[in-house]
C-alpha cells in the first residue's frame, strides 16, 4: 500500500471530521418533557441556550419533580447530540476509532 495515498486519505478524513464537528457544535438540539412543561435548548458544543419551565411547575410542592424533570431533560438533550455526533463520525471513519484530536 502506498504511504502517500494513506496520508492523503488521512488528511481528507481529518478535514471531514473537522467540518462535521463544526456543524455539530453550531447545531441546536432541543428536548422537552411533560408535554412541553420543560424544554431545553443546547448547542452541539454542550452550551445551553435556553431552558423553559412552565409556571405551574414553580410551586414549592413541585420542587423535587421540577429538579428531576430538568435533570432528565438536560441528560436527554446531551445524549441526543452525542448520538448524532457518534453516528456521523462512524460514517466518516467507517467505525474505526481514531486517536484523540480526530
HELIX and SHEET records of a PDB file:
HELIX    1   1 UNK A    3  UNK A   26  1                                  24    
HELIX    2   2 UNK A   34  UNK A   36  5                                   3    
HELIX    3   3 UNK A   55  UNK A   58  5                                   4    
HELIX    4   4 UNK A   60  UNK A   62  5                                   3    
HELIX    5   5 UNK A   63  UNK A   93  1                                  31    
SHEET    1   A 3 UNK A  28  UNK A  33  0                                        
SHEET    2   A 3 UNK A  38  UNK A  43 -1                                        
SHEET    3   A 3 UNK A  48  UNK A  53 -1                                        
END                                                                             
